[in-house]
Amino acid sequence: MKRFFKGILLFTASIVLAACASTPANPFVGMWDISINTPVGMMGAQLDVASDLSGSMSSAELGATELRSVSVSGNAVSFNVIIDAQGQTLQLSFAGNIEGDSLNGNFDSDFGAIPVTGTRQ
């Protein structure tokens, strides 16, 4: 009887470990260097995304701002940021895709689509 319970325990542990190992890592988590093609020229920034999908976007020109409403579905990612652009508060909504270590998409703004490309650090 003890062998039977040991066998069941071993089998259950194997299933749990296999399930954990097969859970894919979130493709958005990590540090990203991004290039934003703004109406006034290219701007570099960094995205820092934690495993709980909290994070920030920072640049020398705009400082740091929190990522809001982060959503990842497969390789599609979206989030919002609120930035202060020379005294004007702007809400930007990003929608894009991740392919390996590359990120491509657009910020939707009052000025139209702003293209964004990025590379994981």
C-alpha positions, -999 to +999 in steps of 0.1 A: +000+000+000+029+024+008+043+017-027+010+026-042+008+060-024+045+067-032+037+060-069+007+083-068+027+111-051+055+108-076+031+108-105+013+139-092+046+157-086+057+149-121+024+164-135+028+196-115+064+201-125+056+194-162+027+220-160+050+246-145+078+239-171+053+242-200+040+277-189+056+301-214+074+331-201+057+364-209+073+378-240+071+414-228+090+410-196+125+425-195+143+457-205+137+472-240+155+499-259+129+516-280+130+543-308+100+565-311+095+584-344+079+615-330+066+644-351+097+664-340+122+636-347+135+603-333+136+598-295+151+570-276+136+555-245+137+524-223+109+501-212+114+482-180+087+455-175+085+432-145+069+397-144+037+411-128+035+435-159+042+466-138+069+488-153+080+521-166+091+540-197+120+564-193+139+588-216+164+617-211+138+641-227+107+630-208+119+614-176+102+583-163+065+574-163+045+544-152+032+518-177-006+516-172-032+490-184-005+466-197-020+437-216-002+408-233-021+383-255+002+359-273+027+382-289+004+412-290+011+439-263-006+471-254-002+497-226-008+534-219+016+561-206+010+597-195+038+620-204+046+657-199+057+671-232+069+706-227+042+714-202+014+696-221+001+663-206-004+636-232-019+601-229-003+577-254-017+543-261+007+517-275-003+486-295+022+463-311+037+429-315+068+411-301+087+387-323+116+372-304+137+401-291+120+427-314+091+450-306+071+469-333+040+490-330+026+525-327+016+550-300-018+564-308-019+600-299-038+632-307-013+637-335-020+603-351+001+571-350+037+574-338+058+544-349+079+526-323+105+499-328+125+482-300+150+456-291+153+436-259+185+443-239 
